[in-house]
Amino acid sequence: MWQKTRFTEAVGIQHPIVQGPFGGGFSSTDLVAAVSNAGGLGSFGAHNLRRDEILRVTEEIRQKTDKPFAINLWVSVVDEGGEGLDEAGYRQAVEFFQPYYDELGMQAPGMPHDHVEHYEEQVEALIEAGPDVFSFVFGIPSADVLSRCRAAGIKTLGAATTVAEAKALEAAGVDIVLATGFEAGGHRPSFLKSAETSLVGTLPLVPQVRDAVSVPVVAAGGIADARGVAAALTLGADAVQLGTAFLACAESNTTDQHRDLIFGSAADDTVLSRAYTGRLARFLPNRFVANVEGAKAFLPFPVQAWFTTPLKKTALAQGKPELASFYAGQGAPLLEHRRAADVMAALVGGIDQIFTRTTTN
């Protein structure tokens, strides 16, 4: 029976289906609860939350579901040079972004300050909150953190974009490895080499990771329907994570405009760019991404985000998608459902049919 895997047994869920976590305010407790209540593993991206917010969100999720769920953090929260800018660097950055600020009728942000998240405080709050799963990207937590998670009964799930990263996660004692192909929407969470040199597709990555590690493997990247889930399970995955399929649901905290774009022809094309945050991510293409890519105007993370975050928010408020960021994976054109329960039902029913046909043929 495809539903029973090492992952479902380890985490205590009914179906080997994981909702991808969304940072940047796109996660919602309603979405997490909807997926978990349907037998999957709901996930909340908390990398931009402070300690008290993580505790509050976790408690809110528990009020909506008694099923397992995950909280996600970014282990690495600043790139080299991302701690701040000197006056000359600040003036140069403002000069580049000023035409966009002028177009939107907004003031440029001041000198970057308090712009780096405090991972150490976040992970302390997470351990205190005690979710069923601590999922993470952009690195590996310390041995002490992993040990404390084991003692607290919290399963750890780390993202890998290459076989080498998967091996490093297992060697560190991480419980579950997420093998994420470059087709996925959102950020590429590479940590051993640059994201640009770690662009392995889901199809070759999953079986290689399966062969390289002994822990459960979750597949991610470009998977949007039952066929993709069945394929990943056939390749050796113990579970599958879907991001864009759940981001497009009514329960997520994205905008209706974003949802409509994901379900429209705009999602036929996606691009990888550092334009909005300074870290490589997959978006729907637009004028801002094209211009920043053309100028190679990439500041280190999170300094780039300091200048683009207010720009994105203002562009959204003014209905100017050519300046706003919209994450989407390459599987977006396959999407059909707009509610989490419908996505889960379609996946479970479709996978049942696929494996039933395979068994009877």
Secondary structure, DSSP 4 states (H G I P E B T S, - for coil): -TT--HHHHHHT-SSSEEEPP-TTTT--HHHHHHHHHTTSBEEEE-TT--HHHHHHHHHHHHHH-SS-EEEEEES----TTTT---HHHHHHHHHHHHHHHHHHT-PPP-S--S-S--HHHHHHHHHHH--SEEEEESS---HHHHHHHHHHT-EEEEEESSHHHHHHHHHHT-SEEEEE-TTSSEE----SS-GGG----HHHHHHHHHHH-SS-EEEESS--SHHHHHHHHHTT-SEEEESHHHHTSTTSSS-HHHHHHHHSGGGG--EEE-TTTSS-EEE---HHHHHHHHHT--PPTTHHHHHHHHHHHHHHHTT-TTTS--B--TTGGG----SHHHHHHHHHHHHHHHHHHHHH-
